[in-house]
Amino acid sequence: MLLKASLLLVISQAVSDSVQAGVRRLQQPLMPALSSIEVTLTPDFNATASLPAVLDISLSFSPPDLPVNASLVELPFAIGNVPCQTYDGTNPMFAVDDDGILDLTIADDRQHNLRRWLTSRPTVGAVRLSMIAVPRKIDITTPIGPRIDLREIDGGLLGSASSMVPLPATPPHHSYEITVCWDLSKSPANASYASSLGEDLCTEIADRSQAIQALQSSIFAVGPTLHRYPPSSQSPEKSQFGLFYFGTTADDPFDVIKLADYIQALFINMCGFFHDSDTRPYRVFLRPSLRGFGGQGFLNSFMLEYFPNVEVEQWELEWLLAHEATHNWPLMDSNPGQVTGADNTWYNEGIATYYQLFLPYRFGKTTKVEFVKQLNMNLQAYFTNPTIIMSNEEVAEQTWQKSAAQRLPYHRGLLYFLHLEDLMRQSSGGKLGIRSPVQQLLERKRKEEAFDLSCWISLVGTAIGNITVAKEQYRDMAAGGFLNLPSSTLSHFDLRVVATAQERLELGFDTASLNSRVISGIVLGSRADEAGIKDGDAIVQTKSIWQVADDISRNMRMRLMRDGVAYDVSYWPRSREKVPSVQVVDAGLVDNHIS
């Protein structure tokens, strides 16, 4: 049931007086009777002069029968370094049930990064919530982070439910019947909409035991300038793929249609590789930004963020989307109580990095020369990373403070899987590779069995016939001591690993400058110093640090401003000190077999 506009006017003042941030009360457990949730998203494109587009969100719960002071819903304060909606002060959350107004109080749990909304009395019958999600205001100094915040783009709205839809705290695999609907009564007649969940006006989440998680990991897009490729007229059945973007693609620094065709074909091949007979679509959403290049995976979908004024090559985008598409399958769950990602990020990002390289080669989407080039780029990115000695725990703590640390799990995980592939092939006489335990862990996930780190180590131990070695290999990697590859690691690809030395990544100034947009901490004698960069220079435009970190041949190109005068600078962001590294070389014949 939706809250009527007139009802909201009546209860607005009464409820806002009762919503008090910072109120801490003992949380009582959520009652298991809460089994049905209806979510209605109403984009309002004529909200106010200062807020031309907002998203009205209504939630209707089946009778939860909650006692006084129970937690009804909760939402993180932030995900990574990106703030979530707060629903307080002048923009509170409203609630009613069968007895009328249901006052809510806010309990902030900073230790667990959660804001909870508590009941002021026992609930009676169904409970209905209403709130307004406001697009985040950003500027050039807004740091790059998880792509989950609600943003206004070309007159439309794009964001993830994880940052704006408060939901009940539930035990694992608790079943919910969740339906999500669009209400376009406040939208222009030409408004289009789409989400990770589907392209219908109403969608019921099929997997009820994972319904909360599915909703939280979904993207929602709506607006009069939202477009689809291929167009709905060419794909009336909403086939396995759709790419969504706002406005036109004329100013984009890449070929949107070519990119869409590439990832569509790759996704279909990936479904076969991971034994996935599901016909659910995969959707890509484009998000232009004021800075940055990268993306984030969501439920059967991906958000690609790019800076229109920064040069990006087509293969970089194909590589990135291949990585994110892989996240639909091999995944590792976190250990109970683990919130930093230290125990599973290396797996989730490392295996996606492994397959983003190997699967396009297997499917004939890249040549052997391209495959070797991209593999070597990843290897050098790991060995020349200035944070290489950090443990996984240290990396998790500093992910959003140090950009180099943010990339370490991707490449460290890749090194782990390359080493494990070689170990498994040796122990099985070439019959087994990492695909075996990866697929077994995936099957456990599909059967709703445990698929965490302990399961993985057990599967690897069984595959190589030595659980002790499996444990030691993981511990070495997690501690930051996994720094080498045997020369025979890729012999089944007719490749040979060779030792070398390469220059360490060194920007020459404090990497925090990329967020503050003002140069600080210039390293005297560095290549940045020699290029004429000085403390206090304002950053107008710069190449992505990930682009120069992954490709050792690239220069760091920046547009800076000093005393009101803009100037361009280009330099090699590397130290003069070389560090031990490895590369692969073609040993002769092509072997396109992947284990």
ZAMARGU-4260 file (C-alpha; in steps of 0.2 Angstrom, whole numbers, plus 5000, padded with zeros to 4 digits):
<rodrens>
0) 5000/5000/5000 | 5007/5017/4995 | 5006/5032/5007 | 4994/5045/4999 | 5002/5063/4997
5) 4988/5070/5008 | 4992/5058/5022 | 5011/5063/5021 | 5006/5081/5023 | 4996/5077/5039
10) 5009/5067/5047 | 5025/5076/5041 | 5026/5088/5056 | 5021/5075/5069 | 5034/5062/5063
15) 5048/5074/5060 | 5047/5080/5078 | 5049/5062/5084 | 5064/5057/5073 | 5080/5061/5084
20) 5097/5057/5077 | 5109/5049/5089 | 5096/5041/5101 | 5103/5025/5107 | 5092/5011/5113
25) 5094/4993/5116 | 5089/4985/5099 | 5077/4970/5101 | 5077/4956/5088 | 5067/4957/5072
30) 5052/4946/5072 | 5053/4932/5059 | 5035/4935/5054 | 5041/4949/5042 | 5041/4940/5026
35) 5034/4952/5012 | 5040/4968/5006 | 5033/4979/4993 | 5045/4993/4986 | 5039/5007/4976
40) 5051/5019/4967 | 5043/5036/4962 | 5055/5047/4952 | 5049/5066/4954 | 5057/5077/4941
45) 5048/5092/4947 | 5052/5092/4965 | 5059/5109/4969 | 5069/5122/4959 | 5085/5117/4969
50) 5081/5098/4968 | 5074/5095/4950 | 5075/5076/4952 | 5073/5066/4968 | 5067/5048/4971
55) 5052/5045/4982 | 5054/5028/4990 | 5039/5018/4999 | 5040/5002/5007 | 5026/4991/5013
60) 5029/4977/5025 | 5017/4962/5029 | 5013/4963/5048 | 5029/4962/5057 | 5022/4962/5074
65) 5036/4971/5082 | 5037/4976/5100 | 5042/4993/5106 | 5060/4999/5103 | 5063/4985/5090
70) 5074/4989/5074 | 5062/4990/5059 | 5075/4994/5046 | 5093/4999/5045 | 5105/5007/5032
75) 5124/5010/5033 | 5131/5027/5036 | 5143/5024/5022 | 5149/5010/5010 | 5168/5012/5008
80) 5170/5031/5007 | 5153/5035/5000 | 5140/5041/5011 | 5122/5034/5011 | 5106/5043/5013
85) 5103/5048/5031 | 5084/5051/5031 | 5085/5063/5046 | 5083/5082/5050 | 5072/5090/5037
90) 5071/5075/5026 | 5065/5061/5039 | 5058/5044/5036 | 5039/5043/5039 | 5030/5027/5045
95) 5012/5022/5048 | 5003/5006/5052 | 4985/5000/5055 | 4984/5011/5071 | 4990/5027/5062
100) 5006/5036/5064 | 5021/5026/5070 | 5034/5037/5077 | 5052/5031/5074 | 5068/5035/5083
105) 5086/5034/5076 | 5099/5023/5084 | 5116/5026/5077 | 5128/5011/5079 | 5145/5018/5074
110) 5154/5003/5078 | 5145/4993/5065 | 5143/5007/5053 | 5124/5006/5054 | 5109/5018/5057
115) 5094/5009/5063 | 5076/5016/5064 | 5067/5009/5080 | 5048/5008/5084 | 5041/5019/5097
120) 5027/5007/5101 | 5022/4989/5096 | 5017/4989/5078 | 4999/4985/5073 | 4996/4976/5056
125) 5006/4981/5040 | 5019/4995/5041 | 5022/5007/5028 | 5037/5018/5026 | 5040/5033/5015
130) 5056/5043/5012 | 5064/5054/4999 | 5081/5050/4992 | 5091/5065/4986 | 5105/5064/4973
135) 5122/5067/4980 | 5130/5083/4976 | 5148/5081/4969 | 5162/5091/4962 | 5179/5089/4956
140) 5186/5085/4974 | 5174/5071/4977 | 5185/5056/4979 | 5182/5040/4969 | 5174/5027/4979
145) 5160/5013/4977 | 5148/5018/4963 | 5133/5016/4974 | 5127/5034/4977 | 5111/5041/4969
150) 5116/5054/4956 | 5107/5066/4944 | 5113/5062/4926 | 5107/5072/4911 | 5090/5075/4919
155) 5089/5057/4925 | 5093/5047/4941 | 5105/5033/4944 | 5110/5024/4960 | 5110/5008/4970
160) 5098/5002/4983 | 5112/4999/4995 | 5114/5017/4998 | 5096/5023/4998 | 5084/5008/5003
165) 5083/5004/5021 | 5079/4986/5024 | 5077/4974/5039 | 5092/4966/5047 | 5089/4947/5043
170) 5098/4931/5047 | 5106/4922/5032 | 5094/4914/5020 | 5079/4921/5028 | 5065/4920/5015
175) 5057/4936/5009 | 5044/4940/4995 | 5050/4956/4988 | 5042/4965/4974 | 5049/4981/4967
180) 5038/4993/4956 | 5041/5009/4947 | 5027/5023/4949 | 5030/5035/4934 | 5015/5047/4939
185) 5028/5061/4942 | 5038/5058/4927 | 5038/5065/4909 | 5028/5054/4897 | 5045/5049/4888
190) 5054/5043/4904 | 5062/5026/4903 | 5068/5015/4917 | 5078/4999/4920 | 5087/4991/4935
195) 5097/4976/4938 | 5081/4966/4943 | 5073/4969/4926 | 5065/4981/4914 | 5047/4978/4919
200) 5036/4990/4928 | 5035/4978/4943 | 5047/4964/4947 | 5046/4950/4960 | 5063/4944/4966
205) 5063/4925/4962 | 5076/4919/4975 | 5067/4923/4991 | 5081/4917/5002 | 5093/4930/4994
210) 5080/4943/4990 | 5087/4956/5003 | 5104/4954/4996 | 5098/4955/4978 | 5089/4971/4981
215) 5103/4979/4990 | 5115/4974/4975 | 5104/4982/4962 | 5106/4997/4951 | 5091/5008/4947
220) 5090/5020/4932 | 5076/5032/4926 | 5074/5047/4916 | 5068/5055/4900 | 5086/5054/4892
225) 5089/5035/4897 | 5093/5025/4882 | 5095/5006/4879 | 5106/4996/4867 | 5100/4986/4858
230) 5084/4996/4858 | 5069/4988/4865 | 5061/4988/4847 | 5076/4977/4841 | 5075/4966/4857
235) 5057/4965/4862 | 5060/4949/4873 | 5074/4959/4883 | 5087/4946/4878 | 5102/4942/4888
240) 5110/4959/4887 | 5107/4977/4888 | 5117/4993/4889 | 5110/5009/4897 | 5116/5026/4895
245) 5110/5044/4897 | 5109/5057/4884 | 5119/5054/4868 | 5136/5045/4865 | 5143/5058/4853
250) 5155/5065/4866 | 5160/5048/4874 | 5179/5044/4873 | 5175/5026/4866 | 5163/5017/4855
255) 5148/5013/4865 | 5140/5001/4852 | 5156/4992/4849 | 5158/4989/4868 | 5141/4983/4870
260) 5143/4970/4856 | 5159/4964/4863 | 5153/4961/4881 | 5136/4954/4875 | 5146/4940/4865
265) 5158/4937/4880 | 5144/4936/4893 | 5135/4922/4883 | 5152/4912/4881 | 5155/4915/4900
270) 5138/4907/4904 | 5143/4891/4895 | 5160/4891/4903 | 5153/4892/4921 | 5139/4879/4917
275) 5126/4893/4919 | 5110/4888/4910 | 5101/4903/4917 | 5094/4915/4904 | 5094/4930/4915
280) 5100/4946/4906 | 5116/4955/4910 | 5115/4974/4910 | 5128/4987/4909 | 5125/5005/4915
285) 5136/5020/4910 | 5139/5034/4923 | 5149/5049/4917 | 5158/5057/4931 | 5169/5073/4934
290) 5184/5062/4937 | 5190/5044/4937 | 5188/5028/4927 | 5183/5011/4933 | 5167/5002/4938
295) 5158/4991/4950 | 5149/4975/4949 | 5131/4973/4955 | 5117/4959/4953 | 5119/4953/4935
300) 5124/4970/4931 | 5139/4982/4930 | 5141/5001/4932 | 5155/5008/4921 | 5161/5025/4927
305) 5171/5036/4915 | 5177/5054/4913 | 5172/5060/4896 | 5188/5071/4895 | 5201/5058/4899
310) 5207/5047/4885 | 5203/5029/4887 | 5207/5015/4875 | 5193/5003/4869 | 5203/4987/4875
315) 5204/4995/4893 | 5185/4995/4893 | 5183/4978/4886 | 5196/4972/4899 | 5186/4980/4913
320) 5169/4974/4908 | 5176/4956/4906 | 5182/4957/4924 | 5166/4963/4931 | 5155/4951/4920
325) 5166/4937/4929 | 5159/4942/4946 | 5142/4934/4941 | 5150/4917/4945 | 5165/4913/4955
330) 5163/4921/4972 | 5169/4918/4990 | 5158/4923/5005 | 5166/4932/5019 | 5169/4923/5036
335) 5155/4926/5049 | 5158/4943/5057 | 5171/4948/5044 | 5167/4966/5038 | 5183/4972/5030
340) 5184/4960/5015 | 5202/4955/5020 | 5198/4936/5019 | 5188/4936/5002 | 5192/4951/4992
345) 5209/4943/4986 | 5198/4929/4979 | 5184/4939/4972 | 5195/4951/4963 | 5209/4940/4959
350) 5199/4926/4951 | 5190/4940/4941 | 5207/4947/4935 | 5212/4929/4931 | 5197/4925/4920
355) 5196/4943/4912 | 5213/4938/4904 | 5211/4920/4900 | 5193/4919/4895 | 5193/4932/4881
360) 5209/4922/4874 | 5200/4906/4875 | 5184/4912/4866 | 5195/4920/4852 | 5191/4938/4857
365) 5209/4942/4860 | 5225/4936/4851 | 5240/4928/4860 | 5250/4944/4858 | 5236/4954/4866
370) 5234/4940/4880 | 5253/4941/4884 | 5253/4960/4884 | 5239/4961/4896 | 5245/4947/4907
375) 5262/4956/4908 | 5254/4972/4912 | 5245/4964/4927 | 5261/4956/4933 | 5272/4972/4932
380) 5257/4981/4941 | 5259/4969/4956 | 5278/4969/4957 | 5280/4988/4955 | 5266/4992/4967
385) 5273/5002/4982 | 5261/4994/4994 | 5266/4976/4989 | 5272/4971/5006 | 5256/4975/5015
390) 5246/4960/5022 | 5228/4958/5016 | 5222/4965/5033 | 5232/4981/5030 | 5226/4982/5013
395) 5208/4981/5019 | 5211/4995/5031 | 5219/5007/5019 | 5209/5003/5003 | 5201/5020/5002
400) 5216/5030/5008 | 5229/5023/4996 | 5225/5020/4978 | 5239/5008/4976 | 5233/4997/4990
405) 5215/4997/4982 | 5222/4988/4967 | 5233/4975/4977 | 5220/4961/4979 | 5217/4961/4961
410) 5235/4957/4956 | 5240/4947/4972 | 5225/4936/4969 | 5230/4933/4951 | 5248/4928/4956
415) 5240/4916/4969 | 5229/4908/4955 | 5243/4907/4943 | 5254/4898/4956 | 5240/4887/4961
420) 5236/4882/4943 | 5254/4876/4941 | 5254/4867/4957 | 5237/4858/4953 | 5243/4853/4935
425) 5259/4846/4942 | 5250/4836/4956 | 5237/4829/4944 | 5248/4825/4929 | 5241/4840/4919
430) 5223/4834/4922 | 5217/4847/4934 | 5218/4866/4936 | 5210/4879/4946 | 5194/4877/4936
435) 5190/4862/4947 | 5190/4870/4964 | 5183/4886/4957 | 5168/4877/4950 | 5165/4867/4966
440) 5165/4883/4976 | 5152/4890/4964 | 5141/4875/4965 | 5141/4876/4984 | 5135/4894/4982
445) 5121/4888/4970 | 5116/4875/4982 | 5116/4888/4996 | 5129/4879/5006 | 5144/4888/5014
450) 5157/4895/5001 | 5169/4904/5012 | 5188/4903/5014 | 5188/4887/5025 | 5178/4878/5011
455) 5190/4885/4998 | 5206/4879/5007 | 5198/4862/5010 | 5194/4860/4991 | 5211/4865/4986
460) 5219/4853/4999 | 5209/4839/4992 | 5213/4843/4974 | 5232/4844/4977 | 5231/4830/4990
465) 5239/4840/5004 | 5229/4852/5016 | 5244/4858/5024 | 5251/4865/5008 | 5235/4873/5004
470) 5234/4882/5021 | 5252/4888/5019 | 5250/4894/5002 | 5235/4905/5007 | 5244/4911/5023
475) 5259/4916/5013 | 5249/4926/5000 | 5238/4934/5014 | 5254/4940/5023 | 5261/4949/5008
480) 5275/4936/5005 | 5269/4928/4989 | 5281/4936/4978 | 5287/4924/4964 | 5281/4912/4951
485) 5290/4896/4944 | 5297/4898/4926 | 5285/4883/4921 | 5269/4891/4928 | 5262/4894/4911
490) 5270/4881/4901 | 5253/4873/4896 | 5250/4890/4886 | 5268/4888/4878 | 5273/4903/4889
495) 5288/4905/4900 | 5290/4915/4916 | 5306/4925/4916 | 5314/4936/4930 | 5317/4954/4927
500) 5318/4971/4936 | 5306/4985/4933 | 5304/5003/4940 | 5292/5005/4955 | 5277/5016/4953
505) 5280/5033/4960 | 5269/5048/4957 | 5281/5059/4965 | 5268/5068/4977 | 5256/5062/4990
510) 5242/5052/4982 | 5229/5061/4993 | 5232/5075/4981 | 5221/5067/4968 | 5207/5068/4980
515) 5210/5086/4987 | 5214/5092/4969 | 5229/5101/4976 | 5247/5095/4974 | 5256/5092/4991
520) 5270/5081/4997 | 5281/5084/4981 | 5296/5072/4982 | 5312/5082/4979 | 5322/5074/4965
525) 5307/5064/4958 | 5302/5064/4940 | 5287/5074/4945 | 5298/5087/4953 | 5309/5088/4938
530) 5294/5090/4927 | 5291/5106/4937 | 5276/5101/4948 | 5275/5111/4964 | 5266/5110/4980
535) 5250/5121/4979 | 5247/5118/4961 | 5228/5115/4958 | 5224/5099/4948 | 5212/5103/4934
540) 5213/5086/4925 | 5223/5070/4926 | 5224/5053/4919 | 5218/5039/4930 | 5231/5032/4942
545) 5226/5015/4938 | 5229/5018/4919 | 5247/5022/4923 | 5250/5009/4936 | 5244/4995/4925
550) 5254/5001/4910 | 5272/5004/4914 | 5274/5013/4897 | 5262/5027/4900 | 5266/5044/4906
555) 5256/5053/4919 | 5248/5068/4910 | 5240/5082/4920 | 5233/5099/4918 | 5238/5110/4933
560) 5235/5128/4937 | 5247/5140/4946 | 5243/5158/4950 | 5228/5157/4939 | 5237/5151/4924
565) 5234/5133/4917 | 5248/5122/4911 | 5250/5104/4905 | 5263/5092/4911 | 5268/5074/4906
570) 5281/5063/4915 | 5285/5045/4919 | 5278/5041/4936 | 5291/5029/4941 | 5305/5028/4953
575) 5323/5027/4947 | 5325/5011/4958 | 5321/4995/4950 | 5312/4981/4960 | 5312/4962/4956
580) 5298/4957/4944 | 5293/4944/4932 | 5286/4944/4914 | 5280/4930/4902 | 5287/4927/4885
585) 5281/4916/4871 | 5290/4900/4871 | 5283/4895/4853 | 5267/4885/4850 | 5250/4892/4854
590) 5240/4881/4866 | 5223/4888/4869 | 5218/4876/4883 | 5211/4883/4899 | 5210/4873/4915
</rodrens>
